[in-house]
Amino acid sequence: MLAGQIARALAVFCVDEIVIFEDGQARPLDGSQIDHPNPSKGFEESGYTGHSNPNYFLMHLLSYLEAPPHLRTHLFPLHPDLRTAGTLPSLDMPHHLRTHEWCQYREGVTLKSLDPKGDKLSPEQITKKKKRKHKPSNAIQTPKTHVHAGYKLPVSISESIPPNNRVTLKFAASTLPQNFQNTQVTAEAVAPSAPREEAGFYWGYSVRSASSLSTVFTECVYDGGYDLTFGTSERGIPLASLASNSGAHDSIPEFKHMLVVIGGVAGLEAAVRADQELAKIDVTEPEKLFDHWVNLCPGQGSRTIRTEEAIWLGLTSLRSLVLEKGMKS
């Protein structure tokens, strides 16, 4: 249930990215080396990884939950990690559209090549139909890919994309077309960020793996990196002290990409000690890595705060700052 609670927090607070980093404290029960998966390349481990590679296990579940339900059987084959995924809570994000719902943007998965009669098949039938050889033609044909987007009929795009790839679609019509469920529709393949940048939709989160705390920063996918960073610790200053008496965050500038880092049971101090790259530049104190070193729950009654609890605490406490100082793309 930990993964479900974390995923719910990411969805509720419109988080764009979650980074799962190695803090040097994990010890697989089987003594094997911990690998760092890349969700964009798929999850290749064949067995259950909850004990042998907990980072991998968490990434697998978070990636599964982020995907729209109609894509999961295509993108996530049966796997021991996912055997209890059906008991996890629904995220119900804007891109988790039902079959009868219309939005100008939609997520889909590319299908195998179709024969001339393929357009009349359901997406399920299409994926099972074998390819047939056709005689070569001298006519120049526009590359076409069919995409399963949760409708009765597949969507057609002009781009040529290999099968079983997730793609973000943009339809020409912003309002519901007539009889769209029984009509072959076309769309344009766009960047995954297009729904957010063009229409203001929250369109889910990406999942990234980092081999150390330092690579959370050095492998940042955003141009210019994170321009506002928070490290969390029970030894930090109360988060509420960053706001003035009037409740405004006057000392904090506007930002595009805010990063909040939460450590494991041993805290971020342990992650810094285990980071060889930080040792090379003589960084031994985690607070030097961040713009702000804060305590999310001063006076806590329990000796420890669990990761999923810290995420909810942190995102709730920072919500007003995000709304006040976060720059809209």
C-alpha positions as a LaTeX table, in Angstrom:
\begin{tabular}{lrrr}
\hline
Residue & $x$ (\AA) & $y$ (\AA) & $z$ (\AA) \\
\hline
Met1 & 0.00 & 0.00 & 0.00 \\
Leu2 & 3.02 & 2.31 & 0.36 \\
Ala3 & 3.25 & 2.74 & $-3.41$ \\
Gly4 & $-0.47$ & 3.50 & $-3.61$ \\
Gln5 & $-0.26$ & 6.22 & $-0.95$ \\
Ile6 & 2.75 & 7.80 & $-2.64$ \\
Ala7 & 1.08 & 7.70 & $-6.06$ \\
Arg8 & $-2.09$ & 9.25 & $-4.64$ \\
Ala9 & $-0.06$ & 12.14 & $-3.20$ \\
Leu10 & 1.71 & 12.70 & $-6.53$ \\
Ala11 & $-1.61$ & 12.81 & $-8.35$ \\
Val12 & $-3.47$ & 15.00 & $-5.84$ \\
Phe13 & $-0.71$ & 17.64 & $-5.78$ \\
Cys14 & 0.03 & 17.51 & $-9.54$ \\
Val15 & 3.64 & 16.40 & $-9.21$ \\
Asp16 & 5.48 & 16.21 & $-12.54$ \\
Glu17 & 8.39 & 13.96 & $-11.59$ \\
Ile18 & 9.38 & 11.54 & $-8.85$ \\
Val19 & 13.01 & 10.47 & $-8.45$ \\
Ile20 & 13.83 & 7.33 & $-6.47$ \\
Phe21 & 17.47 & 7.55 & $-5.38$ \\
Glu22 & 19.86 & 5.10 & $-3.75$ \\
Asp23 & 21.02 & 6.25 & $-0.31$ \\
Gly24 & 23.52 & 3.44 & 0.26 \\
Gln25 & 21.45 & 1.79 & 2.97 \\
Ala26 & 19.61 & $-0.88$ & 0.97 \\
Arg27 & 20.86 & $-4.44$ & 1.42 \\
Pro28 & 19.14 & $-7.02$ & $-0.82$ \\
Leu29 & 18.25 & $-10.19$ & 1.09 \\
Asp30 & 19.87 & $-12.35$ & $-1.58$ \\
Gly31 & 23.12 & $-10.38$ & $-1.54$ \\
Ser32 & 22.79 & $-9.32$ & $-5.20$ \\
Gln33 & 23.76 & $-5.96$ & $-6.66$ \\
Ile34 & 21.00 & $-3.36$ & $-6.87$ \\
Asp35 & 20.26 & $-2.27$ & $-10.44$ \\
His36 & 18.68 & 1.03 & $-11.41$ \\
Pro37 & 15.89 & 0.51 & $-13.96$ \\
Asn38 & 14.95 & 2.92 & $-16.72$ \\
Pro39 & 11.13 & 2.94 & $-17.10$ \\
Ser40 & 11.41 & 4.21 & $-20.69$ \\
Lys41 & 13.19 & 0.93 & $-21.59$ \\
Gly42 & 10.74 & $-1.30$ & $-19.76$ \\
Phe43 & 11.00 & $-3.47$ & $-16.68$ \\
Glu44 & 13.08 & $-6.52$ & $-17.52$ \\
Glu45 & 13.39 & $-8.28$ & $-14.16$ \\
Ser46 & 11.42 & $-11.52$ & $-14.34$ \\
Gly47 & 10.91 & $-12.26$ & $-10.64$ \\
Tyr48 & 9.45 & $-10.47$ & $-7.65$ \\
Thr49 & 11.74 & $-7.58$ & $-6.68$ \\
Gly50 & 10.12 & $-6.34$ & $-3.48$ \\
His51 & 12.90 & $-7.90$ & $-1.38$ \\
Ser52 & 15.82 & $-8.06$ & $-3.80$ \\
Asn53 & 15.51 & $-4.57$ & $-5.31$ \\
Pro54 & 12.99 & $-2.34$ & $-3.49$ \\
Asn55 & 13.79 & 0.70 & $-5.64$ \\
Tyr56 & 12.98 & $-1.27$ & $-8.78$ \\
Phe57 & 9.79 & $-2.58$ & $-7.17$ \\
Leu58 & 8.56 & 0.89 & $-6.23$ \\
Met59 & 9.34 & 2.30 & $-9.68$ \\
His60 & 7.48 & $-0.58$ & $-11.32$ \\
Leu61 & 4.33 & 0.05 & $-9.28$ \\
Leu62 & 4.41 & 3.84 & $-9.62$ \\
Ser63 & 4.85 & 3.59 & $-13.40$ \\
Tyr64 & 1.98 & 1.10 & $-13.61$ \\
Leu65 & $-0.37$ & 3.30 & $-11.60$ \\
Glu66 & 0.45 & 6.40 & $-13.66$ \\
Ala67 & $-0.47$ & 4.70 & $-16.94$ \\
Pro68 & $-4.11$ & 5.04 & $-18.06$ \\
Pro69 & $-6.02$ & 1.81 & $-17.32$ \\
His70 & $-6.72$ & 1.07 & $-21.00$ \\
Leu71 & $-2.97$ & 0.96 & $-21.71$ \\
Arg72 & $-1.78$ & $-1.21$ & $-18.85$ \\
Thr73 & $-2.30$ & $-4.62$ & $-20.43$ \\
His74 & $-0.31$ & $-3.45$ & $-23.48$ \\
Leu75 & 2.56 & $-1.77$ & $-21.64$ \\
Phe76 & 2.87 & $-3.96$ & $-18.54$ \\
Pro77 & 3.00 & $-7.73$ & $-19.09$ \\
Leu78 & 2.04 & $-10.06$ & $-16.26$ \\
His79 & 4.70 & $-9.76$ & $-13.56$ \\
Pro80 & 5.05 & $-10.90$ & $-9.93$ \\
Asp81 & 5.57 & $-7.27$ & $-8.86$ \\
Leu82 & 2.06 & $-6.45$ & $-10.08$ \\
Arg83 & 0.17 & $-9.39$ & $-8.56$ \\
Thr84 & $-1.55$ & $-7.18$ & $-5.97$ \\
Ala85 & $-1.72$ & $-4.02$ & $-8.11$ \\
Gly86 & $-5.49$ & $-4.42$ & $-8.41$ \\
Thr87 & $-5.86$ & $-3.63$ & $-4.72$ \\
Leu88 & $-4.06$ & $-0.27$ & $-5.04$ \\
Pro89 & $-6.12$ & 2.94 & $-5.14$ \\
Ser90 & $-7.16$ & 4.53 & $-8.41$ \\
Leu91 & $-5.38$ & 7.78 & $-9.30$ \\
Asp92 & $-8.12$ & 8.99 & $-11.68$ \\
Met93 & $-5.93$ & 11.69 & $-13.24$ \\
Pro94 & $-7.07$ & 13.84 & $-16.20$ \\
His95 & $-5.42$ & 11.50 & $-18.72$ \\
His96 & $-7.21$ & 8.48 & $-17.23$ \\
Leu97 & $-10.15$ & 8.97 & $-19.55$ \\
Arg98 & $-13.12$ & 6.61 & $-19.85$ \\
Thr99 & $-14.22$ & 5.24 & $-23.21$ \\
His100 & $-17.19$ & 7.62 & $-23.42$ \\
Glu101 & $-15.21$ & 10.72 & $-22.39$ \\
Trp102 & $-13.73$ & 13.15 & $-24.88$ \\
Cys103 & $-10.65$ & 15.33 & $-24.53$ \\
Gln104 & $-8.56$ & 16.92 & $-27.26$ \\
Tyr105 & $-5.57$ & 15.04 & $-25.83$ \\
Arg106 & $-5.41$ & 11.35 & $-25.05$ \\
Glu107 & $-2.84$ & 8.66 & $-24.30$ \\
Gly108 & $-2.55$ & 5.62 & $-26.52$ \\
Val109 & $-0.33$ & 2.69 & $-27.44$ \\
Thr110 & 0.80 & 1.92 & $-30.98$ \\
Leu111 & $-0.45$ & $-1.27$ & $-32.61$ \\
Lys112 & 1.00 & $-3.70$ & $-35.09$ \\
Ser113 & 0.66 & $-3.08$ & $-38.85$ \\
Leu114 & $-2.81$ & $-3.56$ & $-40.27$ \\
Asp115 & $-4.01$ & $-5.15$ & $-43.47$ \\
Pro116 & $-6.51$ & $-3.21$ & $-45.65$ \\
Lys117 & $-9.42$ & $-4.56$ & $-43.59$ \\
Gly118 & $-7.75$ & $-3.91$ & $-40.26$ \\
Asp119 & $-9.52$ & $-0.63$ & $-39.62$ \\
Lys120 & $-12.74$ & $-2.53$ & $-38.98$ \\
Leu121 & $-11.24$ & $-4.64$ & $-36.19$ \\
Ser122 & $-11.26$ & $-3.82$ & $-32.52$ \\
Pro123 & $-7.88$ & $-2.98$ & $-30.93$ \\
Glu124 & $-7.92$ & $-6.36$ & $-29.19$ \\
Gln125 & $-8.43$ & $-8.18$ & $-32.49$ \\
Ile126 & $-5.80$ & $-6.09$ & $-34.20$ \\
Thr127 & $-3.10$ & $-7.01$ & $-31.71$ \\
Lys128 & $-3.80$ & $-10.72$ & $-32.31$ \\
Lys129 & $-4.01$ & $-10.54$ & $-36.10$ \\
Lys130 & $-0.94$ & $-11.74$ & $-37.96$ \\
Lys131 & 0.81 & $-9.51$ & $-40.47$ \\
Arg132 & 0.18 & $-10.33$ & $-44.11$ \\
Lys133 & 2.54 & $-9.72$ & $-47.00$ \\
His134 & 1.36 & $-7.38$ & $-49.76$ \\
Lys135 & 2.62 & $-6.90$ & $-53.25$ \\
Pro136 & 4.90 & $-3.86$ & $-53.61$ \\
Ser137 & 3.29 & $-0.76$ & $-55.03$ \\
Asn138 & 4.90 & 2.08 & $-56.96$ \\
Ala139 & 2.55 & 4.55 & $-55.31$ \\
Ile140 & 4.02 & 6.65 & $-52.51$ \\
Gln141 & 2.12 & 5.92 & $-49.33$ \\
Thr142 & 2.06 & 8.14 & $-46.28$ \\
Pro143 & 3.40 & 6.30 & $-43.20$ \\
Lys144 & 0.51 & 5.42 & $-40.96$ \\
Thr145 & 0.37 & 4.01 & $-37.46$ \\
His146 & $-2.75$ & 2.85 & $-35.65$ \\
Val147 & $-3.08$ & 3.59 & $-31.96$ \\
His148 & $-5.26$ & 2.00 & $-29.32$ \\
Ala149 & $-6.64$ & 4.92 & $-27.32$ \\
Gly150 & $-9.47$ & 3.25 & $-25.44$ \\
Tyr151 & $-12.08$ & 3.61 & $-28.19$ \\
Lys152 & $-13.87$ & 0.86 & $-30.14$ \\
Leu153 & $-11.81$ & 1.68 & $-33.23$ \\
Pro154 & $-8.11$ & 2.56 & $-33.35$ \\
Val155 & $-6.91$ & 6.10 & $-33.96$ \\
Ser156 & $-4.76$ & 6.78 & $-37.02$ \\
Ile157 & $-1.64$ & 8.99 & $-36.98$ \\
Ser158 & 0.61 & 9.85 & $-39.93$ \\
Glu159 & 3.86 & 9.14 & $-38.07$ \\
Ser160 & 5.45 & 5.70 & $-38.35$ \\
Ile161 & 6.06 & 4.41 & $-34.80$ \\
Pro162 & 6.95 & 0.82 & $-33.78$ \\
Pro163 & 4.26 & $-1.15$ & $-31.92$ \\
Asn164 & 3.81 & $-1.18$ & $-28.13$ \\
Asn165 & 5.00 & 2.38 & $-27.65$ \\
Arg166 & 3.08 & 4.88 & $-25.58$ \\
Val167 & 2.16 & 8.05 & $-27.45$ \\
Thr168 & 0.34 & 11.27 & $-26.60$ \\
Leu169 & $-2.37$ & 12.15 & $-29.13$ \\
Lys170 & $-3.88$ & 15.49 & $-30.04$ \\
Phe171 & $-7.16$ & 15.58 & $-31.96$ \\
Ala172 & $-8.15$ & 18.40 & $-34.27$ \\
Ala173 & $-11.51$ & 18.87 & $-32.54$ \\
Ser174 & $-11.55$ & 20.34 & $-29.05$ \\
Thr175 & $-15.22$ & 19.41 & $-28.61$ \\
Leu176 & $-16.91$ & 16.03 & $-28.88$ \\
Pro177 & $-17.33$ & 14.95 & $-32.56$ \\
Gln178 & $-20.57$ & 13.32 & $-33.62$ \\
Asn179 & $-20.63$ & 9.52 & $-33.48$ \\
Phe180 & $-16.90$ & 9.46 & $-32.64$ \\
Gln181 & $-17.10$ & 5.97 & $-31.13$ \\
Asn182 & $-18.07$ & 4.40 & $-34.46$ \\
Thr183 & $-15.90$ & 6.52 & $-36.74$ \\
Gln184 & $-12.25$ & 6.10 & $-37.66$ \\
Val185 & $-10.60$ & 9.27 & $-36.33$ \\
Thr186 & $-7.16$ & 10.73 & $-36.96$ \\
Ala187 & $-4.86$ & 12.54 & $-34.57$ \\
Glu188 & $-1.41$ & 14.03 & $-34.27$ \\
Ala189 & 1.37 & 12.58 & $-32.12$ \\
Val190 & 2.65 & 15.31 & $-29.78$ \\
Ala191 & 5.12 & 15.65 & $-26.92$ \\
Pro192 & 3.93 & 14.29 & $-23.55$ \\
Ser193 & 4.24 & 17.83 & $-22.18$ \\
Ala194 & 1.85 & 19.30 & $-24.77$ \\
Pro195 & $-1.39$ & 18.84 & $-22.76$ \\
Arg196 & 0.13 & 20.77 & $-19.86$ \\
Glu197 & 1.93 & 23.45 & $-21.88$ \\
Glu198 & $-0.83$ & 24.06 & $-24.43$ \\
Ala199 & $-4.02$ & 23.46 & $-22.47$ \\
Gly200 & $-3.04$ & 23.54 & $-18.80$ \\
Phe201 & $-3.93$ & 19.92 & $-18.05$ \\
Tyr202 & $-2.11$ & 17.98 & $-15.37$ \\
Trp203 & $-0.94$ & 14.94 & $-17.35$ \\
Gly204 & 0.63 & 12.59 & $-14.83$ \\
Tyr205 & 4.15 & 12.14 & $-13.50$ \\
Ser206 & 7.37 & 10.65 & $-14.82$ \\
Val207 & 9.47 & 8.21 & $-12.79$ \\
Arg208 & 13.26 & 8.46 & $-12.70$ \\
Ser209 & 15.93 & 6.39 & $-10.97$ \\
Ala210 & 19.11 & 7.90 & $-9.49$ \\
Ser211 & 22.12 & 5.90 & $-8.34$ \\
Ser212 & 22.96 & 8.45 & $-5.61$ \\
Leu213 & 21.78 & 11.70 & $-4.07$ \\
Ser214 & 24.12 & 13.76 & $-6.26$ \\
Thr215 & 22.73 & 12.27 & $-9.47$ \\
Val216 & 19.29 & 13.52 & $-8.51$ \\
Phe217 & 20.73 & 16.92 & $-9.41$ \\
Thr218 & 23.25 & 16.11 & $-12.13$ \\
Glu219 & 20.83 & 14.00 & $-14.18$ \\
Cys220 & 17.95 & 16.47 & $-13.96$ \\
Val221 & 15.90 & 16.43 & $-17.17$ \\
Tyr222 & 14.95 & 20.12 & $-17.02$ \\
Asp223 & 17.01 & 22.81 & $-18.73$ \\
Gly224 & 18.70 & 24.86 & $-16.05$ \\
Gly225 & 18.02 & 22.21 & $-13.40$ \\
Tyr226 & 15.86 & 22.72 & $-10.32$ \\
Asp227 & 15.67 & 26.40 & $-9.41$ \\
Leu228 & 14.23 & 25.92 & $-5.90$ \\
Thr229 & 15.26 & 23.01 & $-3.66$ \\
Phe230 & 14.17 & 21.79 & $-0.23$ \\
Gly231 & 15.95 & 19.18 & 1.86 \\
Thr232 & 13.96 & 17.70 & 4.74 \\
Ser233 & 15.17 & 16.66 & 8.17 \\
Glu234 & 14.00 & 16.73 & 11.78 \\
Arg235 & 17.09 & 18.94 & 12.33 \\
Gly236 & 15.92 & 21.56 & 9.82 \\
Ile237 & 14.12 & 24.81 & 10.54 \\
Pro238 & 10.31 & 24.68 & 10.73 \\
Leu239 & 8.88 & 25.05 & 7.24 \\
Ala240 & 6.35 & 27.58 & 8.51 \\
Ser241 & 9.19 & 29.97 & 9.42 \\
Leu242 & 9.86 & 30.62 & 5.72 \\
Ala243 & 6.63 & 32.58 & 5.53 \\
Ser244 & 6.36 & 36.09 & 6.89 \\
Asn245 & 3.83 & 37.08 & 9.52 \\
Ser246 & 1.40 & 37.96 & 6.76 \\
Gly247 & 1.65 & 34.45 & 5.32 \\
Ala248 & 3.48 & 35.48 & 2.15 \\
His249 & 6.74 & 33.89 & 1.02 \\
Asp250 & 8.50 & 37.17 & 0.25 \\
Ser251 & 12.00 & 35.75 & 0.61 \\
Ile252 & 11.45 & 33.05 & $-2.02$ \\
Pro253 & 11.65 & 34.02 & $-5.71$ \\
Glu254 & 9.41 & 32.67 & $-8.44$ \\
Phe255 & 10.46 & 29.27 & $-9.73$ \\
Lys256 & 9.82 & 26.83 & $-12.58$ \\
His257 & 10.97 & 23.54 & $-11.10$ \\
Met258 & 10.89 & 22.93 & $-7.36$ \\
Leu259 & 12.56 & 19.87 & $-5.85$ \\
Val260 & 11.68 & 18.40 & $-2.45$ \\
Val261 & 14.04 & 15.65 & $-1.23$ \\
Ile262 & 12.96 & 13.22 & 1.48 \\
Gly263 & 15.44 & 10.73 & 2.91 \\
Gly264 & 14.98 & 7.19 & 4.13 \\
Val265 & 14.93 & 5.95 & 7.70 \\
Ala266 & 18.57 & 7.01 & 8.22 \\
Gly267 & 17.93 & 10.49 & 6.82 \\
Leu268 & 19.67 & 12.47 & 4.10 \\
Glu269 & 22.84 & 12.54 & 6.20 \\
Ala270 & 23.37 & 8.85 & 5.42 \\
Ala271 & 22.80 & 9.46 & 1.71 \\
Val272 & 25.50 & 12.15 & 1.72 \\
Arg273 & 27.99 & 9.88 & 3.49 \\
Ala274 & 27.40 & 7.11 & 0.93 \\
Asp275 & 27.78 & 9.43 & $-2.09$ \\
Gln276 & 31.27 & 9.15 & $-3.57$ \\
Glu277 & 30.82 & 12.13 & $-5.88$ \\
Leu278 & 29.95 & 14.40 & $-2.97$ \\
Ala279 & 32.97 & 13.11 & $-1.07$ \\
Lys280 & 35.22 & 14.19 & $-3.95$ \\
Ile281 & 34.12 & 17.81 & $-3.50$ \\
Asp282 & 34.20 & 17.63 & 0.32 \\
Val283 & 30.45 & 17.93 & 0.85 \\
Thr284 & 29.66 & 16.26 & 4.17 \\
Glu285 & 26.63 & 18.24 & 5.34 \\
Pro286 & 23.37 & 17.68 & 3.41 \\
Glu287 & 22.00 & 21.15 & 4.13 \\
Lys288 & 24.67 & 22.63 & 1.81 \\
Leu289 & 23.00 & 20.94 & $-1.16$ \\
Phe290 & 19.69 & 22.76 & $-0.81$ \\
Asp291 & 18.30 & 26.27 & $-0.86$ \\
His292 & 16.28 & 25.45 & 2.27 \\
Trp293 & 16.78 & 22.81 & 4.98 \\
Val294 & 13.40 & 22.32 & 6.64 \\
Asn295 & 11.54 & 20.28 & 9.22 \\
Leu296 & 8.14 & 19.19 & 7.91 \\
Cys297 & 6.68 & 18.29 & 11.31 \\
Pro298 & 8.26 & 20.04 & 14.31 \\
Gly299 & 7.53 & 18.32 & 17.62 \\
Gln300 & 6.63 & 15.00 & 16.06 \\
Gly301 & 5.29 & 12.43 & 18.49 \\
Ser302 & 6.77 & 9.39 & 16.76 \\
Arg303 & 10.49 & 8.66 & 16.56 \\
Thr304 & 10.24 & 8.36 & 12.77 \\
Ile305 & 8.00 & 9.67 & 10.00 \\
Arg306 & 7.41 & 7.19 & 7.19 \\
Thr307 & 8.24 & 8.18 & 3.62 \\
Glu308 & 4.63 & 8.17 & 2.46 \\
Glu309 & 3.67 & 10.31 & 5.48 \\
Ala310 & 6.50 & 12.77 & 4.81 \\
Ile311 & 5.41 & 13.16 & 1.19 \\
Trp312 & 1.88 & 14.10 & 2.19 \\
Leu313 & 3.17 & 16.44 & 4.92 \\
Gly314 & 5.64 & 18.14 & 2.61 \\
Leu315 & 3.34 & 18.62 & $-0.36$ \\
Thr316 & 0.52 & 19.87 & 1.84 \\
Ser317 & 2.80 & 22.37 & 3.60 \\
Leu318 & 4.29 & 23.64 & 0.33 \\
Arg319 & 1.01 & 23.89 & $-1.57$ \\
Ser320 & 0.50 & 27.59 & $-0.87$ \\
Leu321 & 4.08 & 28.33 & $-1.99$ \\
Val322 & 3.56 & 26.46 & $-5.26$ \\
Leu323 & 0.36 & 28.37 & $-6.00$ \\
Glu324 & 1.92 & 31.71 & $-5.03$ \\
Lys325 & 5.37 & 31.52 & $-6.59$ \\
Gly326 & 5.25 & 28.70 & $-9.14$ \\
Met327 & 5.59 & 30.01 & $-12.70$ \\
Lys328 & 3.02 & 28.70 & $-15.16$ \\
Ser329 & 4.57 & 27.09 & $-18.25$ \\
\hline
\end{tabular}
